[in-house]
């Protein structure tokens, strides 16, 4: 198993789902990824659910706040990137043109976080780990294997994340266009690509990829459980086969069977 006990600054380390129906989300994702769940108290009567594989945390989910639901915010997955200091990172993000959606705050003794909208418009959380380091398992079936930023202005996004996180980047030509890899200590930790005009009105966002044994079979299971295929299964040469899915509540994610 690919177990983790820490993540380096600049590395995507956690994802969680803001759902309108947490119990429905549990049914869908348990059937898709064989997750089990642990409900933890989360202040003022709230609940935060840990999604588990073999007792190890791989993701989280919670019920979206009533005011967000009333405002029409759709269910969504949020990406968390590990940082050494959430307050300092928020200050750097603001100075680099980001918008602070939630100033740095403590999540009990689990960690400290801030939510930022980067200059491209994508939302991301920066996580300063304490007791909760992020995903305890990754890069295996049912767990996070890749994070990808999709934006209209890749140059501006590249400059922002380099400044805020201290990462480096490498860009290569791919069949779909230039693809930028975010690097930490010489390791690839995330990717970035330009939103194509033929995608339609897609807002800038962070995508997440869960590893699976068989992308086509997972797509079929998702459809049978009320999900929808929004990107049909297709191959990425020398990488794997992937597909894009929305769960029954409308939150989008990708699955990929790696080569």
C-alpha positions, 0 to 999 in steps of 0.5 A: 500500500502507498502509505503517507505520513507527511507531505512536502510544501506545495503537494496536493494532499487532501480532497473533500466533498461538499454534498447536499446529501451526505448519506447519498454520497456515502452510498455512491462512493462506497459502491464505486471505490469500496470506501468505508466511513467514520463520522467525526464531530465537527463543531456546533453539531456538525459532522465531518466524514472520513472516507476510509480504505483499510482504516486509512483516510483517503478523502472527506465529505460533509454536508454543505452549509445551508447558506451555500445551498440557498445561494445555489452553490453546487456540490463540489470537490475541493483540493487541499495543498500542504503548506508549512504555514497557512497564515503566511501562505494566505498573505503571499496569495493575497499579495500575488493577486489571489482572493482570500475566501476564508482567512486562516483558521484552526480546524480543531487540532487537525490543522490550520487552513485557508481557502483562496480563489487564485487569480485565474478564478479557481478555488483551492485550500492551503492546509497546514497539517497538525494531527491530520496530514492529509490522505494516509493512502494515495496512488492506489485504487480508490485513492487520489492519484493526480490533481490538475488545474484547468484555467484560461491563463496558464502563465498567470496561474503558473506565476501565482503558484510558483510565488505562493508555494515555491514550486517549480514547473515544467511544460511539455507539448501534448496532443491536447496542447501544452501541459505544465507539471508542478514540481516539488523537490524534483517530483511531479505533484500536479498538472495544469492545462489550458481550458479549450474553447470547444469545452464550452463555458467551463470555469477555472477549477482544480480537478482530481483523479482517483485511481481505479483498476478499470476506468471503463468498468468504473464508469459503468458502475457510476452510471448504474448508481446514478452518476453520469459520464461527462468525459467518455473513457479514453487513453492517454498514451503511456499514462493510462485510461481515464474518464470524467464522472459527475456523481448523483448530486452533480460533483465532478471527478475523474478516474484513471487506470494507470499504465 
